[in-house]
Amino acid sequence: TLSGKVKINGKKASESTIITPNSTIETESNSNLIFVVGKDAHILRENSKLVLSEDASALEAGLQLTKGKVLSVFGKRAAGEGQFKISTTTATIGIRGTGVYTEAFEDHSYVCTCYGQTKIASNQDASSSEIVTTQHHDAPRYIMKDGKQGTLIEPAPMKNHTDEELMLIEALVGR
């Protein structure tokens, strides 16, 4: 479903637009998009840009959130499918069958591992990384662009997403 102005690969989207693992999705003010690709589902918030990447088997392999906010749920990957990653302006998040809310800004990113496990790593500092395992929004993090080496990942509050939204997109993929 979509509301407002949404573009897929530079063209105005409708509810019948097909999103593939190599799509670029952009939302404008007062717009959002709820969509499914394979065993993963997403809610892309307003004023966002998301680039989906694919692996050799044409499965969704990663997301690049260049600006904005996205709530995502990911199905378990089969052996040989490789690890799924979300890239933002300041972080790379390795996904292991989980729910994740991500925000990307020029000077920082926000990541809430809603449940499951992620590996969060700073794009600017290899020594700033952390494996996060949660049951229920237990360890949200800010990943800063600048700061002291080894300290670019900071605790953050849980914000801007709900369990109801997670349940909605999990239901879209039959979970």
HELIX and SHEET records of a PDB file:
HELIX    1   1 ASP A  163  LEU A  172  1                                  10    
SHEET    1   A 8 LEU A   2  SER A   3  0                                        
SHEET    2   A 8 ASN A  32  VAL A  37 -1                                        
SHEET    3   A 8 ASP A  40  LEU A  44 -1                                        
SHEET    4   A 8 GLU A  60  VAL A  73 -1                                        
SHEET    5   A 8 LYS A  49  GLU A  54 -1                                        
SHEET    6   A 8 THR A  24  THR A  27 -1                                        
SHEET    7   A 8 VAL A   6  ILE A   8 -1                                        
SHEET    8   A 8 LYS A  11  LYS A  12 -1                                        
SHEET    1   B 8 LEU A   2  SER A   3  0                                        
SHEET    2   B 8 ASN A  32  VAL A  37 -1                                        
SHEET    3   B 8 ASP A  40  LEU A  44 -1                                        
SHEET    4   B 8 GLU A  60  VAL A  73 -1                                        
SHEET    5   B 8 PHE A  84  SER A  87  1                                        
SHEET    6   B 8 ALA A  91  ALA A 104 -1                                        
SHEET    7   B 8 HIS A 108  SER A 122 -1                                        
SHEET    8   B 8 SER A 129  THR A 134 -1                                        
SHEET    1   C 9 LEU A   2  SER A   3  0                                        
SHEET    2   C 9 ASN A  32  VAL A  37 -1                                        
SHEET    3   C 9 ASP A  40  LEU A  44 -1                                        
SHEET    4   C 9 GLU A  60  VAL A  73 -1                                        
SHEET    5   C 9 PHE A  84  SER A  87  1                                        
SHEET    6   C 9 ALA A  91  ALA A 104 -1                                        
SHEET    7   C 9 HIS A 108  SER A 122 -1                                        
SHEET    8   C 9 ARG A 141  MET A 144 -1                                        
SHEET    9   C 9 ILE A 153  PRO A 155 -1                                        
END                                                                             
